[in-house]
Amino acid sequence: MSDEERVEPYRNGKVHVMADRCDTCVFRPGNLMHLGPGQLKGLTDHVQATGVPFTCHQTLPYNTAEYRRHYGGAALCAGAVEAYGGASPAVRLALALDVAVFVPPAHQPADVADA
């Protein structure tokens, strides 16, 4: 697997975190990702059980080349970090050690950014 295909938000000695929720974040109102019943609960249960927020779907390697260039690799979901980061030893440690890098979302429409 090449570096471009890696899914880990930790690379180059830094933990990459979305600076804000992406335009289709699962934590935005309205089920913008069209998740099936129980899928969001499954994701949040996993975060609570492991203490590690999940990766933003926009930063995954299967996304478009434009997104892959913008993000340069995976980043933690801002919504998950906002909701559960305070209880996450990994997030608290990354912030305390100043190894968190905040990545701006790509193509965020103004009406969504203010939601």
C-alpha positions in Angstrom: 0.0 0.0 0.0 1.4 3.4 -1.0 1.4 6.4 1.3 -1.5 7.9 -0.7 -3.6 4.9 0.1 -3.0 4.8 3.8 -6.1 5.4 5.9 -4.4 6.4 9.2 -4.8 10.0 10.2 -1.4 9.8 12.0 1.5 10.5 9.5 4.7 12.5 9.5 4.6 12.7 13.2 1.2 14.5 13.3 -2.4 13.6 13.9 -4.5 15.1 11.1 -7.9 16.4 12.1 -10.6 18.1 10.0 -10.7 21.7 11.1 -14.5 21.8 10.6 -17.2 19.3 9.7 -17.2 18.5 5.9 -20.3 19.3 3.9 -21.7 15.8 4.3 -20.6 15.1 7.9 -22.6 12.4 9.6 -23.0 14.8 12.5 -24.8 17.4 10.4 -28.6 17.4 10.6 -30.5 15.6 7.8 -28.6 12.4 7.3 -26.6 13.8 4.4 -24.7 10.6 4.0 -27.9 8.6 3.7 -26.8 6.2 6.4 -29.0 3.2 7.1 -30.8 2.6 10.4 -28.3 2.2 13.2 -25.2 3.0 11.1 -24.4 6.3 13.0 -25.1 4.6 16.3 -22.6 1.9 15.3 -20.0 4.5 14.4 -20.4 6.4 17.6 -20.5 3.2 19.7 -17.2 2.2 18.2 -15.7 5.6 19.0 -16.9 5.4 22.6 -15.6 1.8 23.0 -12.2 2.5 21.4 -11.6 6.1 22.4 -10.6 6.9 18.8 -12.8 9.1 16.6 -13.3 7.8 13.1 -11.7 9.1 9.8 -13.6 11.6 7.8 -15.1 9.9 4.7 -13.8 12.8 2.4 -10.2 11.9 3.3 -10.4 8.2 2.5 -8.3 6.9 -0.4 -11.3 5.8 -2.5 -12.4 9.4 -2.9 -11.6 11.5 -6.0 -8.1 12.5 -7.0 -9.0 16.2 -6.2 -9.9 15.3 -2.6 -6.8 13.1 -2.2 -4.6 16.0 -3.4 -6.4 18.5 -1.1 -6.1 16.3 2.0 -2.9 14.4 1.4 -4.2 11.5 3.5 -6.7 10.7 6.1 -7.9 13.0 8.8 -10.1 12.4 11.8 -13.8 13.5 11.4 -14.3 16.9 13.0 -17.8 16.0 14.1 -16.6 12.9 15.9 -13.7 14.8 17.5 -16.1 17.6 18.7 -18.6 15.0 20.1 -16.1 12.5 21.6 -12.6 14.0 21.5 -12.7 15.1 25.1 -13.0 11.5 26.2 -10.4 10.3 23.7 -6.9 9.8 25.2 -5.5 9.8 21.7 -7.0 13.2 20.8 -6.2 14.7 24.2 -2.6 13.6 23.9 -2.3 14.9 20.4 -3.6 18.3 21.5 -1.4 18.4 24.6 1.7 17.5 22.7 0.9 19.9 19.9 1.0 17.2 17.2 -2.5 17.8 15.9 -2.7 19.4 12.4 -6.1 20.9 11.5 -7.0 20.4 7.8 -9.7 22.7 6.2 -12.6 20.9 4.5 -12.6 21.0 0.7 -15.4 22.8 -1.2 -17.4 23.8 1.8 -20.4 25.9 0.7 -21.1 29.0 2.8 -24.6 27.9 3.7 -23.3 24.5 5.1 -20.3 26.1 6.9 -22.7 28.2 8.9 -25.1 25.3 9.7 
